[in-house]
Amino acid sequence: MSKTKTYIIVAIAFILIGGIGFLSVKKNAHTEVATTTTELHASDTLDSKNETIASEKTSEHTEEEAKIFSDNLASVGKNEHGQRGETTSTETTSLLMPVEIDKTFTKIGAGRSHGVGITSDGDVYTWGRNNLGQLGYKTDDTQYNPIPHLVMSDASDIAVGQDHTLILKKDGTVWGFGSNYTGALGDGTNTDQATPVKVKDMLGIAHIFTGYKFSMAIANDGKVYAWGATCAPSSVRVAADIAARINTLDGGYYDPVPSINPNGYDHNQDCINEAVIGIHSKSPVEMKSLSGVTKDISIGYGHALILQKDGSVWSFGCNLYGQMGNRTYNNKVENAKPQKILDIANVKAVSAGFRHSLAVTEDGKVYMWGINAKLEDGKRLLNSSSPVEMKTLDVKNLASVHSGYDISFALMKDGAVYAWGANTNHVVNNAPDQMLAPTLMQLSKKIKVLAPGIDTVLFLTK
């Protein structure tokens, strides 16, 4: 074989070998690219899945979330505004576990038509009606918002009024939102707030309290502050009334308390007793006579109960039904100064209702005064301006008492709940409108915390 042919054969061999190597490298490179692409697609899918899960967890209105329930929140009563946290508006006296987002609540509060709860990690959720901003965030539907919504974190306590809410944060500051017609939010205005606003000059606060017209707080240093019971200027109030009642004129007749009032109450009536309550401030002022000696406070519609460290109880504010417990029935300017209730002592707990009051003494006795506080001949309820002992409760099994809207509740150590008083809002099943004696509520779970509203009661179950 000639050298030329030999060279040609060797060259062809090298070309073939090189081509095979090139194809092999190209194939491997393609495989690597394909593998990398697959991995990228897998990563994208995982990220997308995580984003989807996160989205589902944070969304307040997904179908999946509507199937998840809190493990300890329950309710009875009406739900026309979603205040039970349930997606059905059907009224029922049976116990329901409201729709939630898989959270455990530690504290709860019920207003006129909204609910508030704090989770175990300090998150505050609200649900229900939002016509006055009482949910703490802006909603498209102000009438029906049953799905709990996160409005604030790092909270340590809540105080829920009829149409507003106060939040005590872990840093000792106080925030509020909702109706501010009487200045109960403490931000220096009478303007309703749909998002949380900071209560002015409140630092180092240990406890907060609120009711219908005003709010109070106890600071870490023992000082007591109060704010509210201060309506908008007269011209603003009159304009609001005219706007609310413009459609109630019929043949020249002026309806003084129209049903269309958007706030559900008479503006002027809210302002009649400002002098009786005596706080008259849209921002916190110190109540020096109570500072340093106050242990606990409970606020009702227009009166407050102050439990002192020595076991005595003092009160101030509205008193047409004897809810102050000072042996009189009146709304006088003198009621603005806290007065000692002379007929009880050694008290360990107090609870102010809409127009009545409750107290529990150290030896477990329960006393009540105000509207529906006294039973006459075992047949009807009468008002009482001085504490009346309730002798029909098993005080050895008593855990706590709670005042609602002309109705009262006793939570027992075994988790049972008794109620008495006006049942006109039908929160107690198979019971008359006037319950003359404590009536056992037919609940399917044992209760450890309860919070009465106007026509709804919220529970934390055991």
Backbone hydrogen bonds, N-H to C=O, Kabsch-Sander energy under -0.5 kcal/mol:
donor,donor_aa,acceptor,acceptor_aa,energy
6,T,2,S,-2.1
7,Y,3,K,-2.5
8,I,4,T,-2.2
9,I,5,K,-2.7
10,V,6,T,-2.4
11,A,7,Y,-2.5
12,I,8,I,-2.5
13,A,9,I,-2.1
14,F,10,V,-2.4
15,I,11,A,-2.4
16,L,12,I,-2.5
17,I,13,A,-2.9
18,G,14,F,-2.9
19,G,15,I,-2.4
20,I,16,L,-2.5
21,G,17,I,-2.4
22,F,18,G,-2.7
23,L,19,G,-2.7
24,S,20,I,-2.1
25,V,21,G,-2.8
26,K,22,F,-2.9
27,K,23,L,-2.3
28,N,24,S,-2.7
29,A,25,V,-3.1
30,H,26,K,-2.6
31,T,27,K,-2.4
32,E,28,N,-2.8
33,V,29,A,-2.7
34,A,30,H,-2.7
35,T,31,T,-2.9
36,T,32,E,-3.1
37,T,33,V,-2.9
38,T,34,A,-2.6
39,E,35,T,-2.6
40,L,36,T,-2.8
41,H,37,T,-2.7
42,A,38,T,-2.5
43,S,39,E,-2.7
44,D,40,L,-3.1
45,T,41,H,-2.5
46,L,42,A,-2.4
47,D,43,S,-3.1
48,S,44,D,-2.9
49,K,45,T,-2.5
50,N,46,L,-2.9
51,E,47,D,-2.8
52,T,48,S,-2.4
53,I,49,K,-2.7
54,A,50,N,-3.0
55,S,51,E,-2.8
56,E,52,T,-2.6
57,K,53,I,-2.3
58,T,54,A,-2.2
59,S,55,S,-2.1
66,A,62,T,-1.5
67,K,64,E,-1.6
68,I,65,E,-2.1
70,S,98,P,-1.0
71,D,103,K,-0.8
74,A,459,F,-2.3
75,S,96,L,-2.0
76,V,457,V,-1.9
77,G,92,T,-2.2
78,K,455,D,-2.4
79,N,89,S,-0.5
82,G,79,N,-1.4
85,G,82,G,-1.9
92,T,77,G,-1.5
96,L,75,S,-2.3
99,V,85,G,-1.8
100,E,68,I,-2.2
105,F,103,K,-0.5
106,T,118,I,-3.2
107,K,118,I,-1.3
109,G,116,V,-2.4
111,G,114,H,-3.2
112,R,162,Q,-3.3
113,S,162,Q,-0.6
115,G,127,W,-2.7
116,V,109,G,-2.5
117,G,125,Y,-2.3
118,I,107,K,-2.6
119,T,123,D,-2.6
120,S,104,T,-1.8
122,G,119,T,-1.9
124,V,152,M,-3.5
125,Y,117,G,-2.8
125,Y,123,D,-0.5
126,T,149,H,-1.7
127,W,115,G,-1.9
128,G,145,N,-3.4
129,R,113,S,-2.8
130,N,142,T,-3.7
131,N,142,T,-0.6
133,G,130,N,-1.0
136,G,133,G,-1.9
142,T,140,D,-0.7
145,N,81,H,-1.5
149,H,126,T,-2.1
151,V,124,V,-2.8
152,M,124,V,-1.1
155,A,122,G,-2.5
156,S,168,L,-3.3
157,D,168,L,-1.6
159,A,166,L,-2.2
161,G,159,A,-0.5
161,G,164,H,-2.7
162,Q,211,G,-0.7
165,T,177,F,-2.4
166,L,159,A,-2.9
167,I,175,W,-3.4
168,L,157,D,-2.5
169,K,167,I,-0.6
169,K,173,T,-2.6
170,K,154,D,-2.8
172,G,169,K,-2.1
175,W,167,I,-2.7
176,G,197,V,-2.6
177,F,165,T,-1.8
178,G,193,Q,-3.3
179,S,163,D,-2.7
183,G,180,N,-1.7
186,G,183,G,-1.2
188,G,282,K,-2.3
193,Q,178,G,-2.2
197,V,176,G,-2.6
199,V,174,V,-3.0
200,K,186,G,-2.3
202,M,199,V,-1.1
203,L,201,D,-0.7
205,I,172,G,-1.7
206,A,218,I,-2.6
207,H,218,I,-2.0
209,F,216,M,-2.5
211,G,214,F,-1.7
212,Y,300,G,-1.9
213,K,301,Y,-0.8
215,S,227,W,-3.0
216,M,209,F,-2.7
217,A,225,Y,-2.2
218,I,207,H,-2.2
219,A,223,K,-2.8
220,N,204,G,-3.2
222,G,219,A,-2.0
225,Y,217,A,-2.7
226,A,285,V,-2.2
227,W,215,S,-2.3
228,G,281,S,-4.1
229,A,213,K,-2.7
230,T,182,T,-2.5
236,V,233,P,-0.6
237,R,233,P,-2.4
238,V,234,S,-2.7
239,A,235,S,-2.1
240,A,236,V,-2.3
241,D,237,R,-2.2
242,I,238,V,-2.5
243,A,239,A,-2.4
244,A,240,A,-2.0
245,R,241,D,-1.8
246,I,242,I,-0.6
248,T,245,R,-2.3
250,D,248,T,-0.5
250,D,253,Y,-1.2
253,Y,250,D,-1.3
255,D,253,Y,-0.6
261,N,258,P,-1.0
264,G,261,N,-1.7
267,H,265,Y,-0.6
270,D,266,D,-1.7
271,C,267,H,-0.7
271,C,268,N,-1.0
272,I,268,N,-0.8
272,I,269,Q,-0.6
273,N,269,Q,-0.5
274,E,271,C,-1.1
277,I,273,N,-2.0
278,G,274,E,-2.7
281,S,228,G,-1.7
285,V,226,A,-2.2
287,M,224,V,-3.1
288,K,286,E,-1.0
290,L,287,M,-1.7
291,S,287,M,-1.2
292,G,222,G,-3.2
293,V,290,L,-1.5
294,T,290,L,-0.9
295,K,307,L,-3.4
296,D,307,L,-1.8
298,S,305,L,-2.1
300,G,303,H,-3.0
301,Y,353,G,-0.9
301,Y,354,F,-0.7
304,A,316,F,-2.2
305,L,298,S,-3.0
306,I,314,W,-3.2
307,L,296,D,-2.8
307,L,305,L,-0.5
308,Q,306,I,-0.6
308,Q,312,S,-2.9
309,K,293,V,-2.5
311,G,308,Q,-1.8
314,W,306,I,-2.5
315,S,339,Q,-2.1
316,F,304,A,-1.4
317,G,276,V,-0.5
317,G,335,N,-1.7
318,C,302,G,-2.6
322,G,319,N,-1.3
325,G,322,G,-1.5
327,R,385,S,-2.8
330,N,319,N,-1.1
335,N,332,K,-1.9
336,A,333,V,-1.9
337,K,334,E,-1.4
339,Q,315,S,-2.8
341,I,313,V,-3.1
342,L,340,K,-0.7
344,I,341,I,-0.7
347,V,311,G,-2.6
348,K,360,V,-3.1
349,A,360,V,-1.5
351,S,358,L,-2.2
353,G,351,S,-0.5
353,G,356,H,-3.3
354,F,404,G,-1.9
357,S,369,W,-2.9
358,L,351,S,-2.2
359,A,367,Y,-2.1
360,V,349,A,-2.5
361,T,365,K,-2.5
362,E,346,N,-3.0
364,G,361,T,-2.1
366,V,390,M,-0.6
367,Y,359,A,-2.9
368,M,388,V,-2.0
369,W,357,S,-1.8
370,G,384,S,-3.3
371,I,355,R,-2.3
373,A,370,G,-1.1
373,A,382,L,-0.7
374,K,382,L,-3.2
376,E,374,K,-0.6
376,E,380,R,-3.3
377,D,375,L,-0.6
379,K,376,E,-2.5
380,R,376,E,-1.4
382,L,374,K,-4.2
384,S,370,G,-2.0
388,V,368,M,-2.4
390,M,366,V,-3.1
391,K,389,E,-0.6
395,V,393,L,-1.5
397,N,394,D,-1.6
398,L,395,V,-0.8
399,A,411,L,-2.9
400,S,411,L,-1.9
402,H,409,F,-2.6
404,G,407,I,-3.6
405,Y,453,G,-0.8
406,D,404,G,-1.4
408,S,420,W,-2.7
409,F,402,H,-2.6
410,A,418,Y,-2.6
411,L,400,S,-2.7
412,M,410,A,-0.5
412,M,416,A,-2.9
413,K,397,N,-3.8
415,G,412,M,-1.9
418,Y,410,A,-2.4
419,A,439,T,-2.1
420,W,408,S,-1.9
421,G,435,M,-2.2
422,A,406,D,-2.8
423,N,433,D,-4.1
426,H,423,N,-2.0
429,N,427,V,-0.6
431,A,428,V,-0.8
435,M,421,G,-3.2
435,M,433,D,-0.6
436,L,434,Q,-0.8
439,T,419,A,-3.1
441,M,417,V,-2.9
443,L,441,M,-1.5
447,I,415,G,-2.4
448,K,460,L,-2.9
449,V,460,L,-1.6
451,A,458,L,-2.7
453,G,456,T,-3.3
454,I,111,G,-1.2
455,D,112,R,-0.6
457,V,76,V,-2.3
458,L,451,A,-2.4
459,F,74,A,-3.1
460,L,449,V,-2.5
461,T,72,N,-2.5
462,K,446,K,-2.8
